Structures are given as structure tokens and as C-alpha cells.
Amino acid sequence: MGLPIQSTPTYKCVLPNSGKEVEYRPFLVKEQKILTIARESEDQKIIFDAIKRLIESVTDNKVSVDELAMIDLEYLFLKIRTVSVGESSTVKVGCDDNKCNGTVTLSVNLEEIDVVGGNTENKIMITDTVGVILKSPTVKSMSDIENAEDNVVEILKSCIETIFDEENVYEASETSSSDLNDFVESLTFGQLALVSDWFEDLPKLSKDVSGTCGVCNKEVSKRLEGLQSFF
């Protein structure tokens, strides 16, 4: 006779970017082990892949993870982590004082983390007559880009839906990678800054927290942003 295996509760949340409702369960001990090993590796790709596999598992493969906007992936993982191991988390950061080598342990209530930012207009005019329609980066597009933090061209290419001028609209999906590359690399720094501002205002996880430095006893305030701050 086999041992009894308990059923797990299910929860629901609405994803901030797509507006879709998703049902999920807490992750299990065996799944947490995979996350722990990935985190200890300090390899961002391994961590990212582990998070993707976990979300697929706890949503019973009903969520197309690769098609999620990055903010939806981060928000969903945070919700899953909260119901799995609790709403409290601690984060260690350096002291604000450059002369102090101390660290600060910050306590974070994961249920109080907000999604901030968000663009109401995804049309960016590059010149008076030429513009682009942008879309939020997806999990797949970010997975396909190596060293995403340093590869501005590839990130921008993956987020362009259309390019337009006074006479024509060019669908990015029907445009060759080399032509998109030429378009992005022909931008001036001022034009690139316009696009960068749009990316800066994309929705993100954010929480203001404070704590006391263990060395100099000064009060330290930090704004934590992005999934890596709460993982």
C-alpha cells in the first residue's frame, strides 16, 4: 500500500501586463531543491531556466511561459513563491556610507511589493515622419539573447512590432534580422535615448525598504526593483 500523498491548494492571480487570470499551486520540496541549486550556481541563465520550468510545473503547463511579458513572469513567480514559502523574505545590501563596509539585512513583505511604471503609449517617433511601435519584452526574446544587459541592439530588435513612415508600415515579423539591425544601428544617440526612456518606464516590481547597518548603525533606505531583488 502506497503512502498517502496530500493534494495541494490552488490560487489565482491576474497578470499585470496581459490581464489574464492564472491558476497555480505552491511549489513542492522537490521543486524548491531545483531552485536552490540554481540560485547557488549564481548563473543567471540557469536561474532563469529553473524559474521557467517551475512556473510550467505549478500551472500544470497551462501557461505558455515563453510568451509571457517579463513583468508577468516576475509577478507570477513572486505570487508562487509567497504561497510556497511565506510572505516574508530578507535581502542583504551594502551600507549607503562609502566609508563603511557593513551590510544591511532588509526585511521584505512580498505581499506588499507593487508593480510600478507602465506605458500608456507604445508609439515612439524617431523623427517627424518615422516612428516605431514597441512591445514589452517576452520571456522567449530575453532567453534568446545572450548577455541581455549589454545587448541593447538585440533587445530593441526583439521589441519592435512595426516601423512606419508617412507612406508605409513595415512589420518587424516580416523584416529580416539584418534589416532590423541596420535600422537600430542607424539611430542617433538622441533617438536611442527616446526609446530607452520607454524601456525605463516598463512595469517592474518595486518596494521601498529600510534597515540598520550592522557596522555603523546608520539607517539605510533602499528601493528594491526587479525579480533579482526578491529571489
C-alpha positions in Angstrom: 0.0 0.0 0.0 1.4 3.3 -1.0 1.8 6.3 1.4 -0.9 9.0 1.2 0.1 11.9 -1.0 -1.7 15.1 0.0 -3.3 17.4 -2.5 -2.1 20.9 -2.8 -4.3 24.0 -2.7 -4.6 26.2 -5.8 -4.6 30.0 -6.1 -5.4 32.6 -8.8 -3.9 35.9 -9.8 -4.3 38.4 -12.6 -1.2 39.1 -14.6 -0.4 42.8 -14.7 0.6 43.1 -18.4 -1.7 40.6 -20.2 -4.7 40.9 -17.7 -5.1 37.2 -17.9 -6.1 35.1 -14.8 -3.8 32.3 -14.0 -4.3 29.4 -11.6 -1.3 28.0 -9.8 -0.3 25.8 -6.8 2.6 26.1 -4.3 5.9 24.5 -5.4 6.9 21.3 -3.7 10.0 20.3 -1.8 11.5 18.6 -4.8 10.9 21.7 -6.9 12.3 24.0 -4.3 15.5 21.9 -4.4 15.9 22.7 -8.1 15.5 26.4 -7.4 18.0 26.3 -4.5 20.6 24.6 -6.7 20.0 27.1 -9.5 20.4 30.0 -7.1 23.6 28.7 -5.6 25.1 28.4 -9.1 24.8 32.2 -9.5 24.4 31.6 -13.2 21.6 33.9 -14.4 20.7 31.6 -17.3 20.4 28.5 -15.0 18.3 30.5 -12.6 16.1 31.8 -15.4 15.6 28.4 -16.8 14.7 27.0 -13.4 12.1 29.6 -12.8 10.6 28.9 -16.3 10.4 25.2 -15.5 8.9 25.7 -12.1 6.1 28.0 -13.5 5.3 25.5 -16.1 5.0 22.8 -13.4 2.9 24.6 -10.9 0.5 25.9 -13.5 0.1 22.3 -14.9 1.6 23.5 -18.2 -1.4 25.7 -18.9 0.8 28.9 -19.1 2.9 29.5 -22.2 5.9 30.8 -20.3 7.9 31.8 -23.4 5.0 34.1 -24.5 4.7 35.9 -21.2 5.9 39.5 -20.8 8.8 39.6 -18.5 6.8 41.5 -15.8 4.1 38.8 -15.9 6.8 36.1 -15.3 8.3 38.1 -12.4 4.9 38.8 -10.9 3.7 35.3 -11.2 6.8 33.8 -9.7 6.6 36.2 -6.8 3.0 35.1 -6.1 4.0 31.4 -6.3 7.0 32.0 -4.0 4.7 33.8 -1.5 2.2 30.9 -1.2 5.0 28.3 -1.2 7.4 29.5 1.5 5.7 32.6 3.0 5.3 36.3 2.5 8.5 37.3 4.4 11.9 37.5 2.8 15.3 39.0 3.8 17.7 40.8 1.4 21.3 41.8 2.3 22.6 45.0 0.7 25.7 47.2 1.3 25.7 50.3 3.5 25.0 53.6 1.9 28.1 55.1 3.5 31.1 54.7 1.2 33.4 54.6 4.1 31.6 51.7 5.7 32.0 48.1 4.6 28.9 46.9 6.6 25.9 45.2 5.3 22.2 45.7 6.0 19.6 43.0 6.3 16.4 44.2 5.0 13.1 42.5 5.7 10.6 42.4 2.8 6.9 41.6 2.9 6.4 40.1 -0.5 2.7 40.7 -0.4 3.4 44.5 -0.3 5.5 44.6 -3.4 4.0 46.8 -6.0 4.1 46.8 -9.8 5.1 50.3 -10.7 5.5 52.1 -14.1 3.8 51.2 -17.3 3.5 52.8 -20.7 0.3 54.2 -22.0 1.8 55.0 -25.4 4.0 52.5 -27.2 4.4 54.6 -30.3 7.8 56.4 -30.4 8.5 59.0 -33.1 12.2 58.7 -34.1 11.8 61.7 -36.5 8.9 63.9 -37.6 7.9 61.2 -40.1 9.4 57.9 -38.9 8.4 56.0 -35.8 8.2 52.6 -34.2 5.5 50.6 -32.3 7.1 48.8 -29.4 6.0 45.8 -27.3 7.1 44.6 -23.9 10.0 42.1 -24.0 8.8 38.5 -23.7 10.4 35.6 -21.8 11.4 34.0 -25.1 13.0 37.1 -26.5 15.1 37.6 -23.4 16.0 33.9 -23.3 17.3 34.0 -26.8 19.6 37.0 -26.1 22.9 36.3 -24.5 24.3 38.9 -22.1 21.0 40.8 -22.4 22.1 43.6 -20.1 24.8 44.6 -22.6 23.0 43.8 -25.9 20.8 46.9 -26.5 20.5 46.3 -30.2 19.1 42.7 -29.9 16.7 43.7 -27.1 15.4 46.6 -29.2 15.0 44.5 -32.3 13.0 41.9 -30.3 10.6 44.6 -29.0 9.8 46.3 -32.3 6.4 45.4 -33.7 6.3 47.8 -36.6 8.3 50.6 -38.2 6.4 53.3 -40.1 6.8 56.4 -42.1 4.4 58.7 -44.0 3.8 56.1 -46.7 4.4 52.6 -45.4 4.1 50.3 -42.3 6.8 47.7 -42.0 6.0 44.6 -39.9 9.1 43.5 -37.9 8.0 39.9 -38.2 8.2 40.2 -42.0 11.6 42.1 -41.9 14.9 40.4 -42.0 17.1 40.4 -38.9 19.9 42.2 -40.8 17.5 45.0 -42.0 16.3 45.4 -38.4 19.9 45.5 -37.2 20.7 48.2 -39.8 17.7 50.3 -38.7 18.6 50.1 -35.0 22.3 50.8 -35.6 21.4 53.8 -37.7 19.7 55.6 -34.7 21.4 58.6 -33.2 22.2 58.6 -29.5 19.3 61.1 -29.1 16.9 58.8 -30.8 18.1 55.8 -28.9 17.5 57.8 -25.7 13.9 58.3 -26.6 13.5 54.5 -26.9 15.5 53.9 -23.8 13.1 56.1 -21.8 10.2 53.9 -22.9 12.0 50.8 -21.6 12.9 52.5 -18.4 9.2 53.1 -17.7 8.2 49.5 -18.3 6.3 47.9 -15.4 8.6 46.5 -12.7 8.4 45.0 -9.2 9.3 47.7 -6.7 9.5 48.1 -2.9 11.0 50.7 -0.6 12.5 49.2 2.5 14.8 50.3 5.3 17.1 48.8 7.9 20.1 49.5 10.1 23.7 48.9 9.2 25.3 46.2 11.4 28.6 48.1 11.5 27.9 51.9 11.7 24.3 51.6 12.9 23.1 54.1 10.3 19.6 53.9 8.9 19.7 52.7 5.3 16.8 53.1 2.8 16.8 51.2 -0.4 14.4 50.8 -3.4 14.4 47.2 -4.5 13.4 46.6 -8.1 13.1 43.6 -10.4 12.8 39.9 -9.6 16.5 39.5 -8.8 16.0 41.7 -5.7 13.4 39.4 -4.2 14.6 36.0 -5.4 
